[in-house]
């Protein structure tokens, strides 16, 4: 199905944090002939070789016409909100993904590259860095973890039923870039959290919560892994993360702040209250997941994809904080900021 002119790739969720980086990386790749970006709302931004299609994956629609002739479908579409209505995110994230998987197979697409997550892994904080064989039952009862883990089971069956399709599952750590700052502020802190609070010296203290340690990755580095998976005849899961995990001291250094020890129970109680009052969009169960997630061993991505991150975790978080502070964004609905362009 691949022509001498290059490969044709369809990207769902093409206007979000990961989607914009993936589309830009594909458009810059001379081995890619064309990119079809699928999103619920049409963007003002469009790189070369890219055409856009407005599709709402919550609707029971036929995606086969959009997938026909593609060499790969990269499935990124995901809704984080509303966390207070898990049935709504289930319709987009799970039922929408089922339509993508089904119709990609019906269209004869040879490669499906799915955005899984570190959140799909079972708890393993004391296990050291785990590889892709670690159980994928979700790190907590958070809807995000439950939905990601459920789709892993769906893909297990999908692969058995479609042996001619190459299925890749990307399992990245937390993904940040400057343009995603406003979106991530809205997702995790709420619309009423002022962006300037992300400025150095504005936050005097960072809570040092026992067990708070996580890996991060620049979104553009994750995008390169997706493009490599289009070109290389690989399948299976790939962990993606910058090597060194971050903790409260690292965050304090980025914010020019000091750390203050805060018991886990006290931090969770504050989150429970804020979530119940609808002041915070991130659920307490998501907080539980962060404290339970294993660290990722990315050897397989290095060996089979030839992938290495070009940014440190600190650089990725620093960019995101800058984006929150300045209102940076892009001319897409998910990434809209005060200075979208």
Buried (B, 14 or more C-beta within 10 A) or exposed (E): EEEEEBBBBBBBBBBBBBBBBBBBBBBEBEEBBBBBBBBBEEBEBBBEBBEBBEBEBBEEBEBBEBBBBBBBBBBBBBBBEEBEEBEBBBBBBBEBBBBBBBBBBBBBBBBBBBBBBBBBBBBBEEEEBBEBEBBBBBBBEBBBBBBBBBBBEBBEEBBEEBEEBBBBBBBBBBBBBBBBBBBBBBBEBBEEBEBEBBBBEEBEEBBBBEEBBBBBBBBBBBBBBBBBBBBBEBBEBBBBBBBEBBBBEBBBBBBEBBBEEBEBEEBBEBBBEBBEEEEBBBBBBBBBBBBBBBBBBBEBBBEBBEBEBEBBBBBBBBBBBBBBBBBBBBBBBBBBBEEBE
